[in-house]
């Protein structure tokens, strides 16, 4: 590991790159395992407080929407005393499996900045000095966007989904008794999906750097992107218009920010090329 770390990236063979990648993956996996091990010791807090928080009607999101409904004079399910469903485990190892996998996902979410760090350590040697300079804030910015998205998923998407699906009934003859794995998957998908969606500006930044995306392309396909955003919002939210609009709104804002970022990247590249051309002209 020490030998490959000291080599010049231009002199490393394909096998050396694979060896380097292997150690980055090992360190990233160890970080997830360590955080997951700590999460295993915090079972009551993770399940009772965090995971089952959106199941209780005193959750901040429900209180907020209840106040809005009361102010507008609209009767709302957000003001109910409790959600009309129960959570059960129908498999012998159901609770234990949920316990282990939830801890692993907690390790992934909380360890996301370190995962980015290991990824950056692997790809940064292949970048030019000026590219590394302009990408100094990559880990902080990407982590911030991910956690903002995760919080949005937890405090907006997850409770809206749970409230809608937990109160929906085709008949009073049917009782909602959700399996533990299904409930956990709803919360987990909302958090991680939103966290990754909020990485859109970072993705556009790198796609612009390699020449695959330009501001003109983003503007040209804005209407198509709007349709894609609405479809995406429909996938990660319950099938009601209000929830889809709430989720689609920040994604559209991120899309507009991505256009601005793409424009800035091209402007910087143009300045760098002009500076390089001027320096070559002076030398000649």
Helices and strands as residue ranges (DSSP letters): H 2-6, H 14-40, H 43-44, I 45-51, G 53-55, H 60-72, G 77-79, E 86-88, H 94-110, H 112-123, G 124-126, H 129-134, H 138-152, I 153-158, H 159-167, E 177-179, H 180-197, H 200-209, H 215-220, H 222-236, H 241-283
